[in-house]
């Protein structure tokens, strides 16, 4: 195994009885990479993390960490630090006690424990909290302590299982930035499980989108967002998700009812004719005068407006299908307005109706 690989999953399967939860997964994670496992509940992302951590025995396949086959190694022998959704702090111990507990059990010398705890507290800016007990801490402070407990282990690979999901929105946003800065400083490999797209898009070097125990797409946030490999990823990523219209491709046109979109500007990855899905992101839909120069223009009625401050979302209907557009927060658009919208095929995504893969 190349020394540029930090974690490698080879042909990994995990079954509970007759049910395959993970199905012959292959995944290679580079040294110092921040990889996010993203998916809805039950997709297998936390299960995969637990297999890497050694908390679950795999049915088949291998787990390699830093060039060593650790498939059957104990969690303590894998060179990992793990941060869970629940803080799991000992209430009777101080912050310092919680952070040093694992090191004391591992018989690490006292001066080394003191040094590691001080370093982690400095990195996480929790030095003033070291003598407090968890009950005297806020949710964000408790999560920092939980991260600190992993940091003191001085390992190469950190595993995060939805660590921010118990926090309120403001704290989540703040800790997201701190995690990004922490990764930039430490340059350790981090594998992070979440169902939150914003966390995935802002934290990841690469995102693995999972569904039904399989990785649907593995790529940078930009690739996953702008060039989804299949219909599931296109629909799952984005809020609101991609507008999807059902129709057919004929003679370099996408046709759906009265709608006809010229596809000359679209970058096809394979030849295509027949039943297909046409997808366009809400921010790639132009409104009013901006629609004049687009490949296709439509007259629609605005049904719902959501003013978000920085931008405005408007819901319309195209061919009987809900259709969102995103426009400026200063837009004066209102429900009931008759407007012209437009979009270009170059910014669209096309998917084959049969296999739902990108065309």
C-alpha positions in Angstrom: 0.0 0.0 0.0 1.3 3.4 -0.9 2.4 5.6 2.0 0.3 8.4 0.5 -2.8 6.4 1.7 -3.9 7.0 5.3 -7.0 4.7 5.3 -7.9 2.1 2.7 -11.1 0.1 2.6 -10.9 -3.0 0.4 -14.0 -4.9 -0.8 -15.7 -4.3 2.6 -19.0 -6.1 3.4 -20.9 -6.0 6.6 -24.0 -8.1 7.0 -26.5 -8.5 9.8 -28.1 -11.8 9.1 -29.4 -11.8 5.5 -29.2 -8.0 5.3 -26.1 -6.5 3.7 -25.6 -3.1 5.4 -22.3 -2.4 3.5 -21.8 -3.9 0.1 -18.2 -4.6 -1.2 -17.1 -1.1 -0.5 -13.7 0.2 -1.8 -12.5 3.6 -0.6 -9.0 5.1 -0.4 -8.3 8.2 1.8 -5.1 10.2 1.4 -2.8 11.4 4.2 -4.1 14.6 5.8 -7.4 14.4 3.8 -10.7 15.6 5.2 -13.2 13.1 3.9 -17.0 13.4 4.7 -19.4 10.4 4.5 -22.7 12.0 3.6 -26.1 10.5 3.4 -29.6 10.2 4.9 -30.4 8.1 8.0 -29.8 4.3 7.4 -27.4 4.7 4.4 -24.5 3.0 6.2 -22.2 6.0 6.9 -21.9 5.5 10.7 -21.7 1.8 10.2 -18.7 2.3 7.8 -17.1 4.6 10.4 -17.6 2.0 13.1 -15.9 -0.6 10.9 -12.9 1.7 10.4 -12.8 2.2 14.2 -13.0 -1.5 15.0 -16.3 -1.1 16.9 -18.0 -3.6 14.4 -16.5 -6.8 13.0 -16.7 -6.9 9.2 -18.2 -9.8 7.4 -15.7 -9.7 4.5 -13.0 -7.4 3.1 -10.2 -5.4 4.8 -9.4 -2.2 6.6 -5.9 -0.7 6.3 -4.6 2.2 8.3 -1.2 3.7 7.6 0.0 0.6 5.7 -1.2 -1.9 8.3 -4.0 -4.4 7.9 -6.1 -3.6 11.1 -9.2 -5.6 10.0 -9.1 -7.6 13.2 -7.2 -5.3 15.5 -8.7 -3.8 18.6 -9.8 -0.1 18.4 -7.0 0.9 20.8 -4.4 -0.6 18.4 -5.6 1.2 15.3 -4.1 4.6 15.8 -7.4 6.4 15.7 -9.2 9.0 17.9 -13.0 9.1 17.8 -15.5 11.9 18.6 -19.1 10.8 19.0 -22.5 12.7 18.6 -23.0 12.4 22.3 -20.2 14.0 24.3 -20.0 11.0 26.7 -18.0 12.9 29.3 -17.6 11.6 32.9 -19.8 14.0 35.0 -17.8 13.6 38.2 -14.4 14.4 36.5 -13.1 17.8 35.6 -12.3 18.7 31.9 -8.7 17.9 32.6 -9.7 14.6 34.1 -11.9 13.7 31.1 -9.1 14.5 28.7 -6.4 12.6 30.5 -8.5 9.5 31.6 -7.6 7.4 28.5 -3.9 8.3 28.7 -3.8 7.3 32.4 -5.4 3.9 31.6 -2.8 3.5 28.8 0.0 4.1 31.5 1.3 7.2 29.7 3.9 9.0 31.9 2.4 11.9 33.9 4.7 14.6 32.3 3.6 13.4 28.8 -0.1 13.5 29.8 0.3 17.0 31.2 2.0 18.1 28.0 -0.6 16.6 25.7 -3.6 18.0 27.6 -2.0 21.4 27.7 -1.4 21.3 23.9 -5.0 20.1 23.1 -6.5 22.7 25.4 -4.4 25.4 23.7 -5.4 24.2 20.2 -9.1 24.2 21.2 -8.9 27.3 23.4 -10.3 25.6 26.5 -7.5 26.3 28.9 -9.7 28.3 31.3 -12.1 25.3 31.5 -9.7 22.6 32.6 -10.8 22.7 36.3 -14.6 22.8 35.5 -16.9 19.8 35.5 -19.1 19.1 32.4 -22.3 20.3 34.2 -20.7 23.8 34.2 -20.1 23.8 30.4 -22.2 24.8 27.5 -22.9 22.3 24.7 -20.2 23.8 22.5 -17.7 23.7 25.3 -18.6 20.0 26.0 -18.1 19.1 22.4 -14.7 20.8 22.4 -13.7 18.7 25.4 -14.8 15.6 23.6 -12.7 16.6 20.6 -9.8 17.3 23.0 -10.1 13.9 24.5 -9.5 12.5 21.0 -6.7 15.0 20.3 -4.6 14.0 23.3 -4.2 10.5 21.9 -1.7 11.9 19.4 -3.0 9.7 16.5 -2.9 10.1 12.7 -6.6 9.5 12.0 -9.6 11.2 13.6 -13.1 9.8 13.2 -16.1 12.1 13.8 -19.6 10.7 14.1 -22.1 13.6 13.6 -20.3 15.6 16.4 -22.3 18.8 15.8 -25.8 17.5 15.5 -26.8 18.1 19.1 -25.9 21.8 18.9 -28.0 24.7 17.9 -27.6 26.3 14.5 -25.3 29.2 15.6 -23.0 26.9 17.6 -22.9 24.4 14.7 -21.7 27.1 12.3 -19.1 28.4 14.8 -17.7 24.9 15.5 -17.7 24.0 11.8 -15.2 26.9 11.3 -13.1 25.7 14.2 -13.0 22.2 12.9 -11.8 23.5 9.5 -9.1 25.6 11.2 -8.2 22.6 13.4 -7.7 20.4 10.4 -5.6 23.1 8.7 -3.3 23.3 11.7 -3.0 19.6 12.5 -3.0 18.2 9.0 -4.3 14.8 10.3 -6.6 12.6 8.3 -10.2 13.2 9.3 -13.2 11.1 8.4 -16.5 12.8 9.3 -20.0 11.4 9.2 -23.0 13.8 8.7 -26.4 14.0 7.1 -26.0 17.8 6.9 -25.1 19.0 3.4 -23.7 22.3 4.6 -21.3 20.6 6.9 -20.2 18.3 4.1 -19.8 21.1 1.5 -17.9 23.4 3.8 -15.6 20.9 5.6 -14.7 18.3 3.0 -11.7 17.9 0.7 -13.8 15.1 -0.8 -17.4 13.9 -0.1 -18.6 10.3 -0.4 -22.3 10.3 -0.9 -23.8 7.1 0.4 -27.1 5.3 -0.1 -28.1 1.7 0.7 -24.6 0.7 1.8 -23.0 1.9 -1.4 -21.0 5.0 -2.3 -23.0 6.8 -5.0 -20.3 9.4 -5.8 -16.9 10.3 -4.5 -15.5 13.7 -5.4 -14.8 17.2 -4.3 -17.7 19.4 -3.1 -17.6 21.2 -6.5 -17.8 17.9 -8.5 -20.6 16.5 -6.3 -22.7 19.7 -6.6 -22.1 20.7 -10.2 -21.6 17.3 -11.8 -23.7 14.7 -9.9 -23.0 11.2 -11.2 -26.6 10.0 -10.9 -30.1 11.1 -10.2 -30.0 10.3 -6.5 -27.0 12.6 -5.9 -28.6 15.4 -8.0 -31.7 15.2 -5.9 -30.1 14.8 -2.5 -27.5 17.6 -2.7 -28.7 21.2 -2.6 -31.4 23.1 -0.8 -33.8 23.4 -2.6 -32.6 20.3 -4.6 -32.0 20.4 -8.3 -35.1 21.0 -10.5 -35.8 17.7 -12.4 -38.0 17.4 -15.5 -38.9 14.1 -17.1 -38.8 13.9 -20.9 -36.9 12.6 -23.9 -33.7 13.4 -25.8 -34.3 13.6 -29.6 -32.0 15.2 -32.3 -29.9 17.2 -29.8 -33.0 18.5 -28.0 -34.6 17.7 -24.6 -38.3 17.6 -25.0 -41.0 17.5 -22.3 -44.5 18.5 -23.3 -44.3 22.0 -24.8 -40.8 22.5 -23.6 -37.9 22.1 -26.0 -34.3 22.7 -24.8 -31.4 22.8 -27.4 -28.6 20.7 -26.0 -25.7 22.0 -28.3 -24.0 23.6 -25.3 -24.2 20.5 -23.0 -21.1 18.4 -22.4 -22.3 14.8 -22.9 -20.2 12.1 -21.3 -21.8 9.4 -23.5 -24.2 9.3 -26.4 -27.8 9.8 -25.5 -31.2 9.4 -27.1 -34.5 8.4 -25.5 -36.1 8.8 -22.1 -34.2 11.1 -19.8 -34.2 13.5 -16.8 -33.2 17.2 -17.3 -31.9 18.8 -14.1 -31.1 22.5 -13.4 -30.1 24.1 -10.1 -32.3 27.0 -8.8 -29.4 29.5 -9.0 -28.9 28.7 -12.7 -32.4 29.8 -13.5 -32.5 33.4 -14.8 -35.4 35.8 -14.2 -36.9 38.6 -16.2 -34.5 40.5 -18.5 -31.6 38.2 -17.5 -33.5 35.3 -19.2 -33.4 37.1 -22.6 -30.1 35.5 -23.6 -30.7 32.0 -22.4 -31.2 28.8 -24.4 -34.9 28.5 -23.4 -37.4 31.0 -22.0 -40.7 30.2 -20.3 -43.6 32.3 -18.9 -44.6 31.0 -15.5 -46.5 32.1 -12.4 -44.9 32.5 -9.0 -46.7 30.4 -6.4 -44.5 30.9 -3.3 -41.8 33.3 -2.3 -39.2 32.7 0.5 -37.2 35.8 1.3 -34.0 34.6 3.0 -32.3 38.0 3.3 -29.2 37.2 1.2 -31.2 35.7 -1.5 -34.9 34.9 -2.4 -36.4 31.6 -3.5 -39.4 31.5 -5.7 -41.5 28.4 -6.5 -43.1 28.1 -9.9 -44.4 25.2 -12.0 -43.0 23.8 -15.3 -44.9 21.0 -17.1 -46.8 20.3 -13.9 -43.6 19.9 -11.9 -42.5 22.1 -9.0 -39.7 24.4 -10.2 -37.5 26.6 -7.9 -35.4 29.6 -8.8 -33.0 31.5 -6.6 -32.6 35.2 -7.1 -31.2 38.3 -5.4 -32.3 39.0 -1.8 -33.3 42.5 -3.1 -35.7 41.0 -5.6 -39.2 42.5 -5.5 -40.8 39.3 -6.8 -44.1 38.3 -5.1 -46.5 35.4 -5.1 -48.9 35.6 -8.0 -46.5 37.4 -10.3 -46.3 36.3 -14.0 -42.6 36.2 -14.8 -40.2 35.0 -17.6 -37.6 32.5 -16.6 -34.8 31.0 -18.6 -31.8 28.6 -18.4 -28.9 27.2 -20.4 -28.2 23.6 -21.2 -24.5 24.1 -20.4 -25.4 24.5 -16.7 -27.8 21.5 -16.7 -27.4 17.9 -15.8 -28.9 15.1 -17.9 -29.6 11.6 -16.6 -30.6 8.4 -18.4 -34.1 7.3 -17.4 -33.2 3.6 -17.3 -30.0 3.5 -15.2 -30.4 7.1 -13.7 -26.7 7.8 -14.5 -25.3 11.0 -15.8 -25.3 11.5 -19.6 
